[in-house]
Amino acid sequence: MAGEGLPAELGERIARARDALEARDDGRLPLSERRRVRAPFGDEGGGPEDRTPGRARRFALNRYCVDRVMPVWRAARPEDDRPARMAELAEQVMTGQVSADDLRAEQDRFAVDLMDMAADIGGRVNAAGEAAVDLLSTATVGDYGDETPMEIDDHELDPDQLEASFLGSIAVASYPGASDDDVEARRAYWRWYLDEAVPAAYRAVGDD
């Protein structure tokens, strides 16, 4: 069962977010709902040097989202392993093997290349690559802080603030309202996020 071994509060928040998802015609799970779901993960601390359970769980959740959409990237660019490289570097940041400063230039180069390639590779493939870049940003910067109001949704954020889970939804279903928009694929992705990825991320890290 998805809810086994989870705090009651987290289970309740997942259930409320699932209801909100099913009520939407566009198959989206708003950012505010995702943030409420993640809140019981625990405090993420003040930076990458603070390896709290909350920070590790948020990272694990984003890693699941990136892994989920890597087939989209590989199908289009099988010889380009830079998203996998971003994920590898992000893991190294989380374990303290490298610092954010050591890898900033490599991250920035890939981000710039993604912008240059966007028109040629298409929105879904681009979003899969962007999700991997964001995973690295999550490892170095962290989750949304109190300075981002809860009522803010994804479309109100700057492009470099979009999180891996949202970018993953674009990779599998495109942008809402786009010509290749796939509402049911988007809804299925967010169901997976709530029912499988969130519980797995919570359980992946102990509280000690």
TAVEN-V772672 format. One line per field, one symbol per residue. burial: 1 if it has 16 or more other ideal C-beta (glycine too) atoms within 10 Angstrom, else 0. A space follows every 50 residues. Layout:
burial=???
This chain:
burial=00000100011011001101100100111111110111011101000100 01111111111111111111011101100101101110111111000001 00100010011001000000101111111111111111110111000000 00010000000111111111111101000001000110110111001110 11001000
